[in-house]
């Protein structure tokens, strides 16, 4: 069962500029920062994430929507049993979530995650 949108991840070519912008708006840094490849800001009960895309990398989409689910491994098994092809098996991340990604038929990346306790 999907419980909530946990985060939205946006791509940026300039992490320093993007972090300064969101800090100026009052977002509170939770992980990463101006020199990081991945940064996370608190946004109520969810997060706004920024991921760095190098200038020579083709732009591959708008970002990523992250949905919190009750059981990441069970949700992954459900996707696989439905014939879908997640990008990788569930794994634990340094920022404190267990997650996996899957791309929808239109190329939008979706992440299904659960905060680690």
C-alpha positions in Angstrom: 0.0 0.0 0.0 1.3 3.4 -0.9 1.3 5.6 2.2 2.5 9.0 1.0 4.7 10.9 -1.4 7.9 10.9 0.6 10.0 13.2 -1.7 10.4 14.8 -5.0 13.9 14.7 -6.6 14.9 17.4 -9.1 18.0 17.3 -11.3 20.4 20.2 -11.3 23.5 21.1 -13.2 24.8 23.4 -10.4 24.3 22.0 -6.9 25.9 25.0 -5.2 23.5 27.4 -6.9 20.5 25.1 -6.3 21.3 24.6 -2.6 21.7 28.4 -2.1 18.3 29.0 -3.8 16.4 26.5 -1.6 18.1 27.6 1.5 17.1 31.2 0.7 13.5 30.0 0.5 13.8 28.6 4.0 14.3 24.9 3.2 16.2 23.1 6.0 19.2 21.0 4.8 18.9 17.4 6.0 21.6 15.7 3.9 24.3 16.7 1.4 25.1 20.3 0.6 26.7 22.6 -2.0 29.5 20.2 -2.8 27.4 17.0 -2.7 26.1 14.9 -5.6 22.9 14.4 -3.8 21.2 16.8 -1.3 18.0 16.5 0.7 15.9 19.3 2.3 13.1 18.8 4.8 9.7 19.7 3.3 7.1 19.1 6.0 6.9 15.4 6.6 8.6 14.8 3.2 11.7 15.9 1.4 12.8 17.9 -1.6 15.9 16.2 -3.1 18.4 17.6 -5.6 20.6 15.3 -7.7 23.6 16.6 -9.6 23.7 16.0 -13.3 27.1 16.8 -14.9 27.1 19.2 -17.8 28.2 16.6 -20.3 25.4 14.2 -19.3 22.3 14.2 -21.5 19.3 15.5 -19.6 17.2 12.4 -19.0 14.0 13.7 -17.5 12.4 15.9 -15.0 13.5 14.2 -11.8 12.0 11.5 -9.6 8.9 11.0 -7.5 9.4 9.0 -4.3 6.5 7.2 -2.7 6.7 5.7 0.8 5.3 2.2 1.1 4.7 -0.1 4.1 7.2 -2.8 2.9 9.7 -2.0 0.2 10.6 -5.6 -0.4 7.0 -6.7 -0.7 6.3 -3.8 -3.1 9.3 -4.8 -5.2 8.1 -8.5 -5.3 4.7 -7.2 -6.4 6.2 -5.2 -9.3 8.3 -8.1 -10.4 5.4 -10.6 -10.2 3.4 -8.2 -12.4 6.1 -8.5 -15.1 7.6 -5.0 -14.4 11.3 -4.4 -14.5 12.7 -2.3 -11.6 16.1 -0.9 -12.1 17.6 -2.8 -9.2 16.6 -4.8 -6.1 15.8 -2.9 -2.9 18.8 -1.5 -1.1 19.6 0.6 1.9 20.8 4.2 1.3 23.2 6.4 3.2 20.5 9.0 3.7 18.4 6.5 5.7 15.9 4.8 3.4 15.4 1.4 1.9 14.3 1.8 -1.8 14.2 0.8 -5.4 13.6 2.6 -8.7 11.4 1.8 -11.6 10.7 3.8 -14.8 7.1 4.2 -16.0 6.1 3.7 -19.7 6.7 7.4 -20.4 10.2 7.5 -18.9 9.4 9.0 -15.5 11.5 7.5 -12.7 9.6 6.4 -9.6 11.2 5.4 -6.3 9.4 3.3 -3.7 11.0 3.7 -0.3 10.6 3.3 3.5 12.7 5.2 6.1 15.1 3.0 8.0 14.5 2.8 11.7 
